[in-house]
Amino acid sequence: MHETFTVRKATEKDIALLQTMIKGLAAYEKRPQDMTGSQEELHYWIFQKKIATALIAEYDNEAIGYAVYYPVFGSFAAEGGVHMEDMFLIEKYRHCGLGTLFFAKLEEFVKQDGFSQIEWSCLDWNTPSIRFYDKIGAGQEQGRKYFSYRCQ
């Protein structure tokens, strides 16, 4: 099943596809109401401001998933890494090894961009994803609480 699996950087032509995939992730996370970003806003931040990198996973030339990551900096180690904001595969392509391949390809892109670490967060109820992250050897950071603040 893996012979025709590829991952590529998204292009400006992929904006509608990215928005659809992001809506799929929002629905999976039981938060469809939170997906409010327009195609124009996605285009602005990803392709004009270049604040993030988007990847498209394809199987038999059909888009089956996406990932978005952006640079982060660790001052203590003076090390550049990335924060993986999203990684999503359409449900019928899960549990067949493609997630592991997708993550490995994402890691290749991250290393090609000169970064040495990937970090991300996961909803605490999302046990299928947590099992996947355990399977690929990711460590769960302890001793931190993540916060969010909307600038006023």
N, C-alpha and C positions, 0 to 999 in steps of 0.2 A: 504493500500500500504506500510505501514511502518514495517510490521511484519518481513520481511526478510532483513532489512537494517542493516548493520554492518559497523564499522570503525575499522581498525587495523593499527598497525605500519607496514610500508613497510619493506620488507626484501631484501637482496641482489638479490634474484631471481626476484624482481619487477623492476629492472633497465630499461628493455626495455619498460615495461608498463609505468613507470614514464616518460620516455623520450617521449613516444607517447602522454601522457596526457599533458605534458608541451607544446608540439607542438600544441595541441588543444587550450590551453589557449593563446598561442602566436597568433594563427589564430583569436581567438575571439577578442583579443585586437588589431587586425589589424597590427600586427608586426611580421609576421612569419619569416621575415629575421633576426630578433634578436635572434631567438632560434638557437644558435650555439653550445651548450653544447653537448658533446658526452656522450655515455653511460659510457665510462671509466672515464671521468671527473666527472659525477654525482656520480658514485660509489666511487671514491676517496674522494670527499668532504662529502658525506652523510654517507658512511659506514667506510671508513678508518680514515678520519680526524674527523668524527662525529660532524661536524659543524652545522648540521641541522637535524631536525626530519621530516620524510615524513610519511604521513598517506594515506591509501587507503580506499575509501568508496566503499562498495559493496552492490548490490541489487540482490537478487536471485543468489548469488555466482558469479556475474558478476561485474567487476570493472567499476564503473560509475563516479568516481571522485578522486581527490587527494588534499592534502594540504601539504605545507611545512612551517615550522616555525623554528626559531632559537633564542637563548637567547639574551636579551638586559639587560642593567643595568641602572637604574635611580639613579644617585649619590645623588641628593637632598633628595630623600626619602629613599636612601639605600635599593632599592627594585628591585628584579629581575622580569622581564617580558619576553615576547617573541614578536618578530616581525613575523607576518604571511606574508610570502613572496607571497604565492599562496594559493588560495582556488578555486577549479574548479569542476563543475559538467557538465557532458555531457548534451547537450541542452535538450534532450527529458526527462530528469529527473529534470528539473527546474520547478518551479511554482506548485509543488505538496506537499510541506512541507519538502522535503528531505534536502534542503539547511539549513533550521532551525535545523533539527535533526543533520546534519553534523556539523554545528557550535557548537551545544551543546556537541557533542562527542569530538570535538577538544578542547573545554573548559575543559572537564573532563581530557583529556590527559595532558593538560597544568598544571592543578592543581595537578595531580598525580606527575608531574615532579617538583613540588614545586614552581611554578611561580604564580603570582597573577594578571597579566595584559596581555592583548593581544593588540598589536597595528598593524596597517597596513596602506597602502596608496591605493588609488583608482584613476584611470584615471578620469579626470573631466567630460568627455563625457559619462561615463558608468552609465547612470541613472538607469538601472535595478539593478545593484549592489548597488548603493547608496540607492535606495528605500529599498532593502533587509537589508542593514546595519541600516537604520533608523528603520525598522520594529523590528529588534532584540534588539533595544535599545542602539546601539553604539553611542557615542558622536563624533562629528567631531571637531578635534582640530583646534583652531584658532590661528592666530598670528605667524605662522611659515611658512617658505618656505623650501622645501626639496631640497638638492643639491646632486650632484653626482660628483665624481672626480676619474678618472682613474690614478692609480699610474704609474709613468713613469720609 
